Amino acid sequence: MSESRSRFLKQSLWMVAATVGGGAGMALVHGSVTRLGGAQVYFQFKSLMAIFYVIGAAQGALWTMAARQTAMALSREAMDDTRRRLKRSAGTVLIIMTGVGVALIPGGPALSRWLKLPSVWPLWMTWGLILASLLAAIQRGVLQGRQDFAGLGSMSIADGLGRFAAVVAILTWVGGGASGAVGGALAATLFAMAVGFRALKPGPMEAMPTAPTPDTPPQAATGTTGGFWPLFLGATALQCLSQLDNLFLQAAVPESWQKEVGSRYSPGAQIGFALSQFTVPLALVMFPKVARSAAGGDGHQAFRWTLIATATLGGLAALGCTVLPWLPVRILLPGIPTALSAPLVPWFAWGMLAFTLANVLFSDRMAHGDFRFVPGALVLALLYGGGLWGFQTALLSGSPAEGLQRVVQLLVAFNGTLLLWAVIMSAPARFRRLKAR
């Protein structure tokens, strides 16, 4: 077990380093957009990224599905079947996104006006980014399922640092405002896909796959796993709980508040996202190991290691943001006034800790093919959206500082409830496993 723990630690440290490297590039993007495009362009960019994350929730489902199918393919026949099904998934993505593009032709102008965008071009760039990211998600899932974390980490670094370089280059030499910023993200995703294609070349692991054990269930040996829709609905709920606040602020706040959102709210949200980059990689390493364990392989200890590490690292980070809330803003977002942004940083830090812990618990359930948490997560997402728009007047009353604090407090309350639901859904299975031992 010590060797397995050592391997898990090495893989986790690499994924943390790769994710932090890629995340640092993405964090620098936000400061660069603010500096090169101004507060208004940054506000538009954040809203377009929120659309990308919410509508692009399918990429989380595709990633998880590809990872689980690949991890559970314990024979040559299962691996060949998995490749065929993933190719069909890529074809389906192309067909659906083509339909979305056709719908965007007549509906794009009205949507751009609703989001206060200067033209429809930022929406087309976002459409291209979503399409590329969906296809890249399948690549990432295969690499994760094969436990090829070198290739997966390389894609993360290429995407993050490439995004920073592309956004700076486009905004400096070409311009384009929000269109240029999202176009830079699209260029970086295409570059990461090129890295992913190179990493997906057949290697020694595929040449000599792990043979199924005698007690392996038939569905594990054939690579049959949970369907796309439970994964998609679960990913959609989680994305809504983490991104709807940005869409709400873009659509609901008065124009006089937009600079306040960029200087008070957005920095804290970005700090919360950056903190997650230290803990989410642990769940990435955990998932294929738990899925393989469920199919008859090893890896049953990965969940416990991941949960302990996430709680420890995330708790220390949230505590640091509570004691010194101005420090992460000064490090990651130089030039942003800390007096305005620091008060909301602790709220985002603790809210993100609850979200990442819930993600670990849900990832464990998905690896076992247990999707009973999905209906409850969807209900929470609907209630959250209803709370934002239904109580819009009460939330945004008073000064911008008061209104934006109420918005983030609502976000933290729902993330805490999400964690409670994750514990309720996970506890019976963990108890049965301990009792069986």
C-alpha positions as CSV (number, residue, x, y, z in Angstrom):
1,M,0.0,0.0,0.0
2,S,3.0,2.3,0.6
3,E,4.0,2.1,-3.1
4,S,0.4,2.8,-4.1
5,R,0.3,5.8,-1.8
6,S,3.7,7.0,-3.1
7,R,2.4,6.8,-6.7
8,F,-0.8,8.6,-5.8
9,L,1.3,11.3,-4.1
10,K,3.6,11.8,-7.1
11,Q,0.7,11.9,-9.6
12,S,-1.2,14.3,-7.4
13,L,1.8,16.7,-7.0
14,W,2.3,16.7,-10.7
15,M,-1.4,17.4,-11.4
16,V,-1.4,20.1,-8.7
17,A,1.7,21.7,-10.4
18,A,0.2,21.4,-13.8
19,T,-3.1,22.8,-12.8
20,V,-1.6,25.6,-10.8
21,G,0.6,26.4,-13.8
22,G,-2.3,26.4,-16.2
23,G,-4.5,28.1,-13.6
24,A,-1.9,30.8,-13.1
25,G,-2.0,31.5,-16.8
26,M,-5.8,31.7,-16.7
27,A,-5.6,34.0,-13.6
28,L,-3.2,36.3,-15.4
29,V,-5.7,36.5,-18.3
30,H,-8.2,38.3,-16.1
31,G,-5.7,40.9,-15.0
32,S,-4.5,41.3,-18.6
33,V,-8.0,41.8,-19.9
34,T,-8.7,44.4,-17.3
35,R,-5.4,46.2,-18.0
36,L,-5.6,46.0,-21.8
37,G,-9.3,46.2,-22.4
38,G,-10.6,48.2,-19.4
39,A,-13.2,47.4,-16.7
40,Q,-16.1,47.2,-19.2
41,V,-14.4,44.7,-21.5
42,Y,-13.5,42.6,-18.4
43,F,-17.1,42.6,-17.2
44,Q,-18.2,41.4,-20.7
45,F,-15.4,38.8,-20.7
46,K,-16.5,37.4,-17.3
47,S,-20.1,37.1,-18.4
48,L,-19.1,35.3,-21.6
49,M,-16.9,32.9,-19.6
50,A,-20.0,32.3,-17.3
51,I,-22.0,31.3,-20.4
52,F,-19.1,29.1,-21.5
53,Y,-19.0,27.3,-18.1
54,V,-22.8,26.9,-17.8
55,I,-23.6,25.9,-21.4
56,G,-20.3,24.0,-21.6
57,A,-21.3,21.8,-18.6
58,A,-21.5,19.0,-21.2
59,Q,-17.8,19.0,-21.3
60,G,-17.7,17.9,-17.6
61,A,-20.1,15.0,-18.5
62,L,-18.0,14.0,-21.6
63,W,-14.8,14.2,-19.6
64,T,-16.2,12.1,-16.8
65,M,-17.8,9.6,-19.2
66,A,-14.6,9.2,-21.2
67,A,-12.5,8.8,-18.1
68,R,-14.8,6.2,-16.5
69,Q,-15.2,4.2,-19.7
70,T,-11.5,4.2,-20.3
71,A,-10.6,3.3,-16.7
72,M,-13.1,0.4,-16.6
73,A,-11.9,-1.1,-19.9
74,L,-9.9,-4.0,-18.5
75,S,-9.6,-6.0,-21.8
76,R,-8.6,-5.4,-25.4
77,E,-12.2,-5.8,-26.5
78,A,-13.5,-3.3,-24.0
79,M,-10.8,-0.8,-25.0
80,D,-11.8,-1.1,-28.7
81,D,-15.5,-0.7,-27.8
82,T,-14.7,2.3,-25.7
83,R,-12.8,4.0,-28.7
84,R,-15.8,3.4,-31.0
85,R,-18.3,4.9,-28.6
86,L,-16.1,7.9,-27.9
87,K,-15.8,8.6,-31.6
88,R,-19.6,8.5,-31.8
89,S,-19.7,11.0,-28.9
90,A,-17.4,13.4,-30.8
91,G,-19.6,13.1,-33.9
92,T,-22.7,13.9,-31.8
93,V,-21.0,17.0,-30.4
94,L,-20.3,18.3,-33.9
95,I,-23.9,17.8,-34.9
96,I,-25.4,19.4,-31.9
97,M,-23.1,22.4,-31.9
98,T,-23.8,22.9,-35.6
99,G,-27.5,23.2,-34.7
100,V,-26.6,25.7,-31.9
101,G,-24.7,27.7,-34.5
102,V,-27.6,27.8,-36.9
103,A,-29.9,29.0,-34.0
104,L,-27.4,31.7,-33.1
105,I,-27.7,33.3,-36.6
106,P,-31.2,34.8,-35.9
107,G,-31.0,34.9,-32.1
108,G,-27.5,36.2,-31.6
109,P,-28.4,40.0,-31.9
110,A,-31.1,39.9,-29.3
111,L,-28.9,37.8,-26.9
112,S,-26.0,40.2,-27.4
113,R,-28.2,43.2,-26.5
114,W,-29.5,41.4,-23.4
115,L,-25.9,40.8,-22.2
116,K,-24.9,44.4,-23.1
117,L,-22.4,43.3,-25.6
118,P,-21.2,45.6,-28.4
119,S,-21.9,43.1,-31.2
120,V,-22.7,39.4,-31.8
121,W,-19.1,38.5,-32.5
122,P,-18.2,37.7,-28.8
123,L,-21.0,35.2,-28.9
124,W,-19.6,33.5,-32.0
125,M,-16.2,33.3,-30.3
126,T,-17.8,31.8,-27.2
127,W,-19.6,29.2,-29.5
128,G,-16.3,28.2,-31.0
129,L,-14.7,28.0,-27.5
130,I,-17.5,25.7,-26.3
131,L,-17.2,23.4,-29.4
132,A,-13.4,23.1,-29.0
133,S,-13.7,22.5,-25.3
134,L,-16.2,19.8,-25.7
135,L,-13.9,17.9,-28.1
136,A,-11.0,18.6,-25.8
137,A,-12.9,17.1,-22.8
138,I,-13.1,13.7,-24.5
139,Q,-9.3,13.8,-25.0
140,R,-8.8,14.8,-21.4
141,G,-11.1,12.0,-20.2
142,V,-9.2,9.3,-22.1
143,L,-5.9,10.5,-20.7
144,Q,-7.3,10.6,-17.2
145,G,-8.9,7.2,-17.6
146,R,-5.5,5.8,-18.8
147,Q,-3.9,7.5,-15.8
148,D,-1.7,9.3,-18.2
149,F,-1.3,12.3,-16.0
150,A,1.7,13.5,-17.9
151,G,-0.4,14.0,-21.0
152,L,-3.3,15.4,-19.0
153,G,-1.1,17.9,-17.2
154,S,0.5,18.9,-20.4
155,M,-2.9,19.9,-21.8
156,S,-3.6,21.9,-18.7
157,I,-0.4,23.8,-18.9
158,A,-0.8,24.4,-22.7
159,D,-4.3,25.7,-22.2
160,G,-3.6,28.0,-19.3
161,L,-0.3,29.5,-20.3
162,G,-1.3,29.5,-24.0
163,R,-4.5,31.4,-23.1
164,F,-2.5,34.1,-21.3
165,A,-0.1,34.5,-24.2
166,A,-2.8,34.5,-26.9
167,V,-5.1,36.9,-25.1
168,V,-2.2,39.4,-24.4
169,A,-1.0,39.1,-28.1
170,I,-4.5,39.6,-29.6
171,L,-5.6,42.5,-27.3
172,T,-2.2,44.2,-27.8
173,W,-1.8,43.9,-31.5
174,V,-5.3,43.3,-32.9
175,G,-7.7,44.5,-30.3
176,G,-11.3,43.4,-30.5
177,G,-12.4,43.9,-26.9
178,A,-14.3,40.9,-25.5
179,S,-14.2,39.2,-28.9
180,G,-10.4,39.3,-28.9
181,A,-10.2,38.0,-25.3
182,V,-12.5,35.0,-26.0
183,G,-10.7,34.5,-29.3
184,G,-7.4,34.1,-27.4
185,A,-9.0,31.5,-25.1
186,L,-10.2,29.7,-28.3
187,A,-6.7,29.7,-29.8
188,A,-5.2,28.3,-26.6
189,T,-7.8,25.5,-26.4
190,L,-6.9,24.5,-30.0
191,F,-3.3,24.5,-29.0
192,A,-4.0,22.3,-26.0
193,M,-6.0,19.9,-28.3
194,A,-2.9,19.6,-30.5
195,V,-0.9,18.6,-27.4
196,G,-3.7,16.2,-26.5
197,F,-3.6,14.5,-29.9
198,R,0.1,14.0,-29.5
199,A,-0.4,12.5,-26.0
200,L,-3.2,10.1,-27.2
201,K,-0.8,8.1,-29.4
202,P,-1.0,4.4,-28.3
203,G,1.5,3.7,-25.6
204,P,2.7,0.8,-23.5
205,M,-0.4,0.9,-21.2
206,E,-2.7,0.4,-24.2
207,A,-0.5,-2.3,-25.7
208,M,-0.7,-4.4,-22.5
209,P,-4.0,-3.5,-20.8
210,T,-4.7,-4.9,-17.3
211,A,-6.6,-8.1,-17.6
212,P,-9.9,-8.4,-15.8
213,T,-9.9,-10.4,-12.6
214,P,-12.0,-13.6,-12.3
215,D,-14.6,-11.8,-10.1
216,T,-14.8,-8.7,-12.4
217,P,-18.5,-8.0,-13.1
218,P,-19.4,-8.5,-16.8
219,Q,-20.3,-4.8,-17.3
220,A,-16.9,-3.8,-16.2
221,A,-15.1,-6.1,-18.5
222,T,-17.1,-4.8,-21.5
223,G,-16.6,-1.2,-20.5
224,T,-20.3,-0.5,-20.1
225,T,-20.8,2.5,-17.8
226,G,-23.4,5.1,-16.8
227,G,-25.0,7.1,-19.5
228,F,-24.3,10.6,-20.6
229,W,-27.4,12.3,-19.3
230,P,-26.9,11.7,-15.5
231,L,-23.4,13.0,-15.9
232,F,-24.6,16.0,-18.0
233,L,-27.3,16.9,-15.5
234,G,-25.0,16.6,-12.6
235,A,-22.3,18.7,-14.2
236,T,-25.0,21.3,-15.2
237,A,-26.2,21.6,-11.7
238,L,-22.7,22.1,-10.3
239,Q,-21.8,24.6,-13.0
240,C,-25.0,26.6,-12.3
241,L,-24.1,26.7,-8.6
242,S,-20.7,28.1,-9.4
243,Q,-21.4,30.4,-12.3
244,L,-25.0,31.7,-12.2
245,D,-23.9,34.6,-10.0
246,N,-21.8,36.1,-12.9
247,L,-24.7,35.9,-15.3
248,F,-27.1,37.4,-12.8
249,L,-24.8,40.3,-12.1
250,Q,-24.3,40.9,-15.9
251,A,-28.0,41.0,-16.6
252,A,-29.4,42.5,-13.4
253,V,-27.0,45.2,-12.0
254,P,-27.6,48.8,-13.1
255,E,-25.0,50.2,-15.4
256,S,-23.6,52.4,-12.6
257,W,-22.7,49.2,-10.7
258,Q,-20.6,47.6,-13.4
259,K,-17.3,49.0,-12.4
260,E,-18.1,48.1,-8.8
261,V,-18.7,44.5,-9.8
262,G,-15.3,44.5,-11.6
263,S,-13.4,45.9,-8.6
264,R,-15.3,44.3,-5.7
265,Y,-16.9,41.0,-6.8
266,S,-15.0,39.6,-9.7
267,P,-11.6,39.6,-7.9
268,G,-12.9,37.6,-5.1
269,A,-14.6,35.1,-7.5
270,Q,-11.3,34.7,-9.3
271,I,-9.4,34.1,-6.0
272,G,-11.9,31.4,-5.1
273,F,-11.4,29.8,-8.5
274,A,-7.6,30.0,-8.1
275,L,-7.8,28.3,-4.7
276,S,-9.7,25.4,-6.2
277,Q,-6.7,24.7,-8.5
278,F,-4.8,23.3,-5.4
279,T,-7.5,20.7,-4.6
280,V,-9.5,19.8,-7.8
281,P,-6.4,18.0,-9.3
282,L,-6.6,15.5,-6.4
283,A,-10.1,14.5,-7.5
284,L,-8.8,14.1,-11.0
285,V,-6.2,11.6,-9.8
286,M,-8.7,9.8,-7.6
287,F,-11.4,9.3,-10.1
288,P,-9.9,6.7,-12.5
289,K,-8.4,4.8,-9.5
290,V,-11.8,4.5,-7.8
291,A,-13.5,3.6,-11.1
292,R,-10.9,0.8,-11.8
293,S,-11.4,-0.4,-8.2
294,A,-15.1,-0.6,-8.8
295,A,-14.4,-2.7,-11.9
296,G,-12.2,-5.2,-10.0
297,G,-8.8,-3.4,-10.0
298,D,-7.0,-1.6,-7.3
299,G,-7.3,2.0,-6.0
300,H,-9.8,1.7,-3.2
301,Q,-7.6,4.0,-0.9
302,A,-7.6,6.9,-3.3
303,F,-10.9,8.4,-2.0
304,R,-9.7,8.6,1.6
305,W,-6.4,10.2,0.6
306,T,-8.1,12.7,-1.6
307,L,-10.7,13.7,0.9
308,I,-8.1,14.3,3.7
309,A,-5.8,16.3,1.4
310,T,-8.6,18.4,0.0
311,A,-10.0,19.3,3.4
312,T,-6.5,20.1,4.7
313,L,-5.2,22.1,1.8
314,G,-8.5,23.9,1.2
315,G,-9.0,24.6,4.9
316,L,-5.6,26.1,5.3
317,A,-6.1,28.3,2.2
318,A,-9.5,29.5,3.3
319,L,-8.1,30.3,6.8
320,G,-5.2,32.2,5.2
321,C,-7.7,34.2,3.1
322,T,-9.7,35.0,6.2
323,V,-6.7,36.3,8.1
324,L,-5.0,38.1,5.2
325,P,-7.8,38.7,2.6
326,W,-5.8,41.3,0.8
327,L,-2.7,39.1,0.1
328,P,-4.1,36.8,-2.7
329,V,-5.6,39.9,-4.5
330,R,-2.2,41.6,-4.4
331,I,-0.4,38.5,-5.7
332,L,-2.8,37.3,-8.4
333,L,-4.5,40.5,-9.4
334,P,-2.0,43.3,-9.1
335,G,-3.6,46.7,-9.7
336,I,-7.0,45.8,-8.3
337,P,-7.8,48.0,-5.2
338,T,-7.5,45.6,-2.2
339,A,-9.7,47.9,-0.1
340,L,-12.6,47.2,-2.3
341,S,-12.1,43.5,-3.2
342,A,-10.6,42.1,0.1
343,P,-13.9,42.0,2.1
344,L,-15.4,39.4,-0.1
345,V,-12.4,37.2,-0.5
346,P,-13.0,35.1,2.7
347,W,-16.6,34.4,1.6
348,F,-15.5,33.1,-1.7
349,A,-12.7,31.0,-0.1
350,W,-15.0,29.2,2.3
351,G,-17.7,28.8,-0.4
352,M,-15.2,27.3,-2.8
353,L,-13.9,24.9,0.0
354,A,-17.5,23.6,0.4
355,F,-17.9,23.2,-3.3
356,T,-14.6,21.3,-3.8
357,L,-15.3,18.9,-0.9
358,A,-18.7,18.2,-2.4
359,N,-17.0,17.6,-5.8
360,V,-14.8,15.0,-4.2
361,L,-17.8,13.2,-2.7
362,F,-19.8,13.4,-5.9
363,S,-16.8,12.2,-8.0
364,D,-16.5,9.1,-5.8
365,R,-20.2,8.4,-6.3
366,M,-19.9,8.9,-10.1
367,A,-16.9,6.6,-10.3
368,H,-19.0,3.9,-8.7
369,G,-21.9,4.6,-11.1
370,D,-24.1,6.0,-8.4
371,F,-26.0,9.1,-9.7
372,R,-28.6,9.4,-7.0
373,F,-27.2,12.8,-6.0
374,V,-28.2,14.3,-9.3
375,P,-31.9,15.2,-8.6
376,G,-31.0,16.9,-5.3
377,A,-28.2,18.9,-7.0
378,L,-30.6,20.0,-9.8
379,V,-33.1,21.1,-7.2
380,L,-30.5,23.2,-5.4
381,A,-29.4,24.7,-8.7
382,L,-33.0,25.7,-9.6
383,L,-33.5,27.1,-6.1
384,Y,-30.3,29.1,-6.4
385,G,-31.3,30.6,-9.8
386,G,-34.8,31.4,-8.4
387,G,-33.2,33.0,-5.4
388,L,-31.0,35.2,-7.5
389,W,-33.7,36.5,-9.9
390,G,-36.7,36.1,-7.6
391,F,-35.2,38.3,-4.9
392,Q,-33.3,40.6,-7.2
393,T,-34.6,43.8,-5.7
394,A,-33.8,42.7,-2.2
395,L,-30.3,41.4,-3.1
396,L,-29.3,44.6,-4.9
397,S,-30.8,47.1,-2.6
398,G,-28.6,49.6,-0.8
399,S,-25.0,50.4,-1.8
400,P,-23.0,48.2,-4.2
401,A,-20.8,46.9,-1.3
402,E,-23.9,45.7,0.6
403,G,-25.7,44.3,-2.5
404,L,-22.7,42.4,-3.7
405,Q,-22.0,41.0,-0.3
406,R,-25.5,39.6,-0.1
407,V,-25.0,37.9,-3.5
408,V,-21.9,36.1,-2.4
409,Q,-23.5,35.2,0.9
410,L,-26.3,33.5,-1.0
411,L,-23.7,31.7,-3.1
412,V,-21.9,30.4,0.0
413,A,-25.2,29.3,1.6
414,F,-26.0,27.2,-1.4
415,N,-22.5,25.7,-1.7
416,G,-22.7,24.8,2.0
417,T,-26.1,23.1,1.4
418,L,-24.5,21.3,-1.6
419,L,-21.8,19.9,0.7
420,L,-24.5,18.7,3.2
421,W,-26.3,16.9,0.4
422,A,-23.1,15.3,-0.8
423,V,-22.4,14.0,2.7
424,I,-26.0,12.6,3.0
425,M,-25.6,10.9,-0.4
426,S,-22.1,9.5,0.4
427,A,-22.4,8.4,4.0
428,P,-24.6,5.3,3.5
429,A,-22.2,3.8,0.9
430,R,-19.2,4.6,3.0
431,F,-20.8,3.0,6.0
432,R,-21.7,-0.1,4.2
433,R,-18.1,-0.5,2.9
434,L,-16.7,-0.1,6.5
435,K,-19.3,-2.5,7.8
436,A,-18.3,-5.1,5.1
437,R,-14.7,-4.9,6.3
